[in-house]
Structure formats: structure tokens, C-alpha cells
Amino acid sequence: MLAELSIRHFAIIEEVTVPFEEGLTVLTGETGAGKSIIIDAIGLLIGGRGSSEYVRHGSDRAEIEGLFYINEKHPVIEKTQGQGIEVTDGMIVLKRDITNSGKSICRINGKLVTLAILREIGQSLIDIHGQHEHQFLMQSDKHLSLLDQYLAADLKRTKEEYRQLYKRYVETDRQLKQLTENEQEMAHRIDLIQYQLDEIEKANLQPNEDEELMEEKQKLSNFEKLYQSVQDAYQALYGEQKGVDILGLSMGHLEDVADIDPALKPVQETVTNAYYALEDVSHQLRDYVETMEFDPERLTVIEERIHEINTLKRKYGNSVEEILEYSSRIEEELDTFTNKDDRIQSLNDKRKEIGKDLYLEAKQLSNLRKQAAGKLEKKILRQLKDLYMEKTTFQVAFHPANHASNIRMEIDGHEVQFGKHGMDEVEFLISTNPGEPLKPLAKIASGGELSRIILALKAIFSNQQEVASIIFDEVDTGVSGRVAQAIAEKIQKLSAGSQVLCITHLPQVAAMADRHLYIQKKIKGDRTLTIVKPLPFDEKVKEIARMISGVEITDLTKRHAKEMIQFADEVKITS
């Protein structure tokens, strides 16, 4: 759950820290006080699109930080581990700064991350539902993803197998088109490949040749310095009164006394080992000097060969190994082109076999979805009945996939299309009045109906999503009376054993709250500030009374508010 939210220099918020708890927390206040600004801040914290406009006037940056508590089995743990982010004691801290130039700085548990990673982790912790959800529900192309979300666990293996087959089919089809569509382009490609292969083969490159040549060039270019230094080193070690000779004298003296005092034995052995080691080194230096020979012609040959290799590097790779790898790749490509007819037949056969498997997997995917659709329809209708939409008819309609970018195959004499997600398109149809035909959701549902449909879907999907917190941003817009009470009870049920934050204008929802936060706007000097304060019982009664009556609070509205809270407490006990 979201345990604490800290906001600084964000919009009209100067600085505020809000602790949260489990259960249902409602945020209320006058219009324009900053309720939605707090939700906007949370949206940015989990990877929403930022802007310099969010930075409070006169400040360098806006800062948003949130502390989350999660259990050890939460799926976000795997995601953080994959990014090398350590999670201890079940705590995750998200932090996002937005500068007045519009740049974002994102951190998770103190580690700098990209906005994409912040979004991936953040959206696994919080699920925000606001007015944009209405727009999402209106788009029929999003309905398939909602159905798949409902079936997530059962569908995972089949969807992955379909995705892999689809990917293989598309790649095979691409190779076929490359071989068959443009003969002239292919001829040009063959000429180019043949020229490149001839150029590389003519060079007769050897693995690591460039590195070996550079080493040899370095030795020849510095021959005089190398010869003199090695010769001087040898002279310093070998000869009368030189390093080895002097060390030999020391060794002899120590051998004379090592038997007298055993404590000198290790010292004597060390010197003896050093003597023989230096003697061996001096012989190596002597042999090295004797084999040294300066060959100016060889240096010229090396420089010409390095130039030849560098010319090839500019065309085909950064090293000899990369050039040879490139040569192997284009040789395979040339073989494919020169044996085009055989290759086309092979690819056709391969595509046909993949297509058969793709169709079988698509049918399995479609069958699973249709089975799930029937269950989803029944569950949504039960939820809508609780929300006083008992006369509603809801259907998940299936249509064959139909898009210009789809794969097309002939199956049993009929053309079948396959998209990235299968052979189906799904659309939610609804009729809210008896006798009326089913129509697309976007064409029939009012704002209040959409609010209830969203809530019905959330009641079904909440157990499967495993997010730490759910936020409702005025999803109760457009309802009142008994419908408002039903929505309040539904939101309260969602909060049981979890955490729900809700911005609301409905007193019925506010009465259900386990914790009530009041958002207030104040003027301090010449600046506007947003203040968040938790309401004790008496203040909660006054706020709900204000929500009931508007500006004027009377004893009657206070009694009504207390009755609503008492009724809400009874509902919580019985639910």
C-alpha cells in the first residue's frame, strides 16, 4: 500500500506530506482546492507525462516522493530485481523531480532509473481510475485487452505460444517477399555481395592479424630504444661486480652462517632463490638481444598491410573478427539468392507449416476467450445489478479480425485474418433499457452508467491485478440517490483488506471512509497554498453535512450526516 506521499513545489502545493492507511480513504474539499492535483502528483510519481508547468511558480523543481509497503510475494519484486534495485523490509520508495526546464529525474530506492522503468514499477503499485478510463472504455479496440486481463492466468501460455508463432510467420513471410518481389534489386544486391566477398577473400585475413601486426610495428618503430634498454638491463645484471655477481657474494656469505643461526635460514633461501631467478632473467635478456634484428623493409610491409586492413574495417567491421563474421553472413545470403528457387520452396513449406500451427493456436485462443466472455458477462451483470442497473443486458461480441496489416490465410476455402493478438476482435455491447437492441458501449452509455460499468469491471479485476493501491478520481460523477449509495458500498467492498483512495463529491462515499482527508486552499501573503488535513469525527460530520446541503450547514444536515456515517458503519459490519 501507499504509506506516505510527500509533495513539494508542485502546482499550488508548496509542501505537504500525507500519511495513508489501509482501507478506504476519501479526499474531499471545495472545487479548485487541489484534490485532483494530488492525484496528478501520484500519476507523475508512477511515470505519467511531466511538464515544467507542474513546477510551482518561483521554484527550481517540483519533488514528489512516495513510500510503499508490499509483501514479499508481490510481482513487483521480480521487476525490481531485474533492474538491480534492492528491496528491503518490503519498502519501495519512488521519487520524481521535475525541473523548471521540464526534465525529469527518477529514482527507485535511491537508484537513478529511466522514466520507462519508473512507469513499469509504479504502475505495478498503483492503479488510477479517472475520467480517462471513460475514454478507454469507449474505444472498442481496447475491449480485447480487458477480456484478456480477466483471463490472464489461463491465457498466458496460449498467448505466448501464439505470439511466438506469429513472429515466426511474419519473419518467414518477410524473407519470401525479399526473394520474390524485386528481381532488379536482388540482382544489384548479388553484385554488391559478390564484390564485397571478393575484396575480403583477396585480403586473405587471419584471425587477430591486425593486433599482431600492431604489436610488431610498435617493436620495429621503437627498435633502437628497445635494443639499448634491454642491452643496458643485461649489462647491469651480468658480469663482474654486477647485479648477479653481487647477489652471489651475498648468497655465499649467508650460506656460511645459516647453519650457525637457524633464524637466518629463510633469509638465505630467499637470497638464493633471487640469485637463480636473476641469473635466469639475465640469460633471457642475452638471448633476446642476440635475436633482435632491424628490418626496415619489414616495417614498410607491415604498414602497408595495416593500411589495407583499416580500409576493410571502414567498410565491414571494427576488427578482423567482425570483417570475417560479416563475410560469413553475406556468403550465406549469396547462397540463398543463388539457390533462390529451392529457398523459395523451402520458405513456402515452412510458412505453410507455421500457418497450420498458428491457426490451431488462434482457435484455442479464441475458444478460451469465448468461454471467459460468458463468465465475464454473468459477473458484470451481477455487479451492475448491485448498482441498480438490473435491467441492463451486456454482451461480449466477437468479430473476425479485420485490419490491413493482418496476416491472411485461406482456411477451408475462406480467408482468415490473424493479428498480433489472434483471429478475434472484441467489442462490448450493452442495452440499458428493456426492449432496446444491443449497441456498442460508446453509443449508448451515459456518464453515470459508464461510472457504474467501470466500477463493475474494477470489482471483477481488482483481485487479479495485485496492485498495492487503487485510486478513484471522481468516478462517481453523474449519480445520486440510491445509485450513489450502491457505488459507495461497492467502493467500500473493494477497500476491504486493501487500500482505496477516492476523490468524491458524494456524501454517501465519504460516509463509508475509514479515513477522511480534507483538501483546503488558503491564501498566505500573495500566494495560494493547498493544505491536507485528516478530519476527526466531528469535523467529518461537518464536511459530510456541507456535501449534503452545499454552503449552509444546519443541525438537520448534521443529524443526516451522522445517520449516514452510522448506516455506513452498519454496512461495513454486515458486508
Disulfide bonds with the S-S distance in Angstrom:
none
